[in-house]
Amino acid sequence: MGKSVSVNRILKLMGNRFEFTLIAEHEQEGNAAIDAAVAEVRRIEHLLTTFSDLSQTSLINEHAGLSPVKVDEEVISLIERSVRISEITDGAFDITYGSIDKRLWNFDPDMTSLPDEETALKSVGLIDYRNMILNKEKSTVFLKNKGMRIGFGGIGKGYAADKAKLVLQKLGIKSGIVNAAGDLITWGTQAGGHPWTVGIADPEQTDRPFSALKISDMAIATSGSYEKFVTINGKRYSHTIDPKTGLPVSGVKSVSIICPSAELADALATPVVVMGIKIGLELINQIKQVACIVIDDNDRVYTSNNINVI
């Protein structure tokens, strides 16, 4: 066997920055494999996007309150897994968040006050995953109430990363990283045989990691307010909205979830921000093979029981 090469490509997919890094026998093999992975992500984007009226997600939303919509088994399965996350997070994760009124929450610098509680509550009135009716036999999805909307923004990138990894592994790529806008999945080892590592960003200086974790054969996703937030009366509010109240959450600066699946890491990161440190960590401690690092607004670091951050 000759010397293996590292092949890298960065491009925009699903409205986000995707980066593929593979260890391959030669460049040609690596590029052909990346082409196949990109095609897979585009296929998923086509299914899930809300930016096209033709996607299955858009058809489900268009028929809200009217009729069930027949979708691919893959979409039903993803929705089923989303519902399971909603159940274990007590609704802190909810793919029916698509109905939220964006005008309340533009998070521009001019925002000087929060909407009143009543307005905020009204804005999330249609969010409730329990009003999604799935029929597995007929492969249909029905949103009970008119105006309800689903969106896969909290789970779709992770799902795409997992699927891209599977495509690459089937093509014989034994080592690589798929980075879907910060939702990372890795397998194998670096060219020199060392494990892949990831730096957890220092909340005060996002360009400087404060710790490195070995994450070969693992996925990691981070949700945080350090990139998008507003400060009102000296208090920091993140761009993450609590689906129960319609108000932004505060107290947590970032949450990183480490587990074998990018989809699960992606889906759990935001609800832990919503649930807060104590309840969020209690939840993660109950889930096998899932670890978590939380940084609060005062830069204190909390971790789940099964992780050591040095």
Secondary structure, DSSP 8 states (H G I E B T S, - for coil): ----EEEEEEEEETTEEEEEEEEESSHHHHHHHHHHHHHHHHHHHHHH-SSSTTSHHHHHHHTTTT--EE--HHHHHHHHHHHHHHHHTTTSS-TTBTTS-GGG----TT--S---HHHHHHHTTT--GGGEEEETTTTEEEESSTT-B---TTTHHHHHHHHHHHHHHHTT--SEEEEETTEEEEES--TTS---EEEEE-SSSTTSEEEEEE-TT-EEEEEESSSSEEEETTEEEES-B-TTTSSB--SEEEEEEEES-HHHHHHHHHHHHHH-HHHHHHHHHTSTT-EEEEEETT--EEE-TT----
